[in-house]
Amino acid sequence: MAYSTTLADRIRTYLAGIPKIKIEEKEMFKGLAFLVNGKMCVNVSGDELMCRYDPVHDDEVAERTGFQPMIMKGKQLRGYCYVSEDGYRSKANFEYWLTLCLDFNEKAKASKKPSKSRDLNG
């Protein structure tokens, strides 16, 4: 799994400075995901950020430098995007994206946990 360890360290350092959050790291989406309080918040995918944010901000974020829509099965996935390095290089831009993700994380729903029950009949 190839992703920027420099970017991962930058995210890790930023999140460590935020009080009262639980941070978990998981390899997913062909990169490294940072889960905050049990919910996917931001990922490192190659040299890009993959952000999860409130879809009401779709138009606003689409205007930002480095923004790339996340396309799945031919459709744009609202509330998710990739951000290239030129969009997060500066401290202010990096903090913009992380703050956007953290703000949404507070109200985002956690993914459903897979059921651990098994059908013993077959």
N, C-alpha and C positions, 0 to 999 in steps of 0.2 A: 504494500500500500504506500504509494508515493505522495507525500504532502510536505509542505514547508514546515520544518521543525522550528525555524526562526519565527514564523507567523504563529505557530502553536504556542511557543514560549511567550510571545507578546500577549496573546489572549490569556494565557494562564496567569501571567503577572498582573494583567489588568483585573481579571476576575478575583484574584487573591486579595486585592485591595478593597473589595466590596464586603461590608459586614453582613452577617446573618444570612448568607446563602450557602447552600450545599452544592458543590461542584463535583461532577462525575465526568470522566472522559471515556468515550467508547469509539472504537473503530467502526464507522458506518459511512454510507454514501461515498465510498471509495476515498475516504479521508478520515479525519479525526473530529468527532462531534463532542461538543461541550454541553452537557446537560446541567441545567441549573434548577435546583429543587425538583429533580425528577423529570424535567421537561427539556426536550431538545431546544437549544437556544441559538447556538452559532457553530459552524463547522469550518474546518480547514480542508479544502479540496484542491490539491495541487498547490498552486501559489495564490489561490483565490479564497476569499471569505464566502461562505454560503450562509446567508442570513435568513432568519425567520422573524417576521415582523407583522404588525397589524395590517391587514390588507387595506384598511382605509387610507394608508399612506402610499399605495401603489403609484399614484400619479407623481407625488413628491419625490419618491426615491428614483423613479424612472428618469428624472432630470439630472441626477447626480453623476458626476464623473465616475467611471468605472462600473456603473450599473450594467448588469446583463440579466435578462429575464431567465427564470428557470423554466425550461420546457420539458414536460413529461407527456409522452404519448401524443405529441403534436400540439399540445395545448399549454399555454402559459399558466403556471401554478401561482395563484394569487397568494401574496404574503411570504413568498420565498424569492430570493434572487442570489446571484453570484456577484461579487465585487472584485474587479481586477486590482492589481497592486497600485495603479495610479489613482484609484479611488479610496484607498485606505492608507497610503504611504505617510501622509502628515498625521501628527498627533491629533489634531482637531477632527480630521475626517475619520480616523480610526475610532475615536471616542464617539463620534456621531453614530456609526454603525453599531458599535457595541451597546450604546445606550438605547438605540432603537430596538434592538433585540431583547435587551433586559426589560425594557418597559412592557413589551408585549408578553414576555415570559410570565409576568405577574398574573396576567389574565388568561393566558393560553391554557387549553385543556391538555392534560397529559395523555399520551397515547395509551390505548388499552393494552394491558398486559396479556400475553398469550395464555390461554387456558392450559393448566397443567393436568387436567383430567384426560384420561384415555378411555377409549372404548375397549373394554375387556372382552367383548363378545366377538371380536373379529379382527 
